[in-house]
Every structure is written in structure tokens, then in C-alpha cells.
Amino acid sequence: MGNPKVQALLTGAAGAWLAYDMATARETPSMALSVLQWIILAGCVIGFIGAVKQLLGGSDREPG
């Protein structure tokens, strides 16, 4: 799938940026955009948790 360190870095950075962007928004986004942002943020959190789990050796699959 890839390097879990890179995955953790990218999903963590994207999630942090999106959370900051959502928290500091000066305008209220449309409902569709708000739902999309929450879905993407949830994906970032799930990806980050999966990468950390792989880094800690919790993966049952062999790499390669």
C-alpha cells in the first residue's frame, strides 16, 4: 500500500489543515460543502489511525 510513515504524515497534515480551515472559516459554507468537509476529515482520521496501527506493528499482513 505504501510507506506508513508517509501516509501518517500526509493524512495528519491534511486533517490538521482541514480542521483549522473549518474552525477559522469566516463564512458559513453551504450544506453540501460542509458535509463534504466532514467526510474528508473523517477519511483523514481513519487513514491516520490505520497508518499509526501499521507503524506500531498491528498489521496482520506481510508487506510486499
C-alpha positions in Angstrom: 0.0 0.0 0.0 2.9 2.4 0.7 5.1 3.7 3.4 3.0 4.1 6.6 5.3 7.0 7.8 4.4 9.0 4.7 0.8 8.1 5.0 0.7 9.2 8.6 2.4 12.4 7.7 0.1 13.2 4.8 -3.1 12.3 6.4 -2.2 14.1 9.6 -1.2 17.3 7.8 -4.3 17.2 5.6 -6.6 16.6 8.5 -5.0 19.3 10.6 -5.2 21.8 7.7 -8.8 20.9 7.0 -9.8 21.1 10.7 -8.1 24.5 11.0 -9.8 25.7 7.9 -13.2 24.6 9.2 -12.6 26.1 12.6 -11.5 29.5 11.3 -13.9 30.0 8.5 -15.4 33.5 8.3 -18.3 32.5 6.1 -20.8 29.7 6.6 -20.3 27.1 3.9 -23.2 25.5 2.0 -24.6 22.3 3.4 -23.1 20.2 0.6 -19.6 21.7 1.2 -19.9 21.2 5.0 -20.9 17.5 4.5 -18.0 17.0 2.1 -15.5 18.6 4.5 -16.7 16.3 7.4 -16.4 13.2 5.1 -12.9 14.2 4.0 -11.9 14.9 7.6 -13.2 11.5 8.7 -11.2 9.9 6.0 -8.1 11.6 7.1 -8.6 10.5 10.7 -9.3 6.9 9.6 -6.2 7.0 7.4 -4.0 8.4 10.1 -5.2 5.7 12.6 -4.5 3.0 10.1 -1.0 4.3 9.4 -0.2 4.5 13.1 -1.5 1.0 13.6 0.8 -0.2 10.8 3.7 1.7 12.3 3.1 0.0 15.7 3.1 -3.4 14.1 -0.6 -4.1 14.4 -1.0 -5.1 10.8 -1.6 -8.8 10.1 -0.4 -8.7 6.5 3.2 -9.1 5.4 4.5 -6.1 3.4 5.1 -6.7 -0.3 
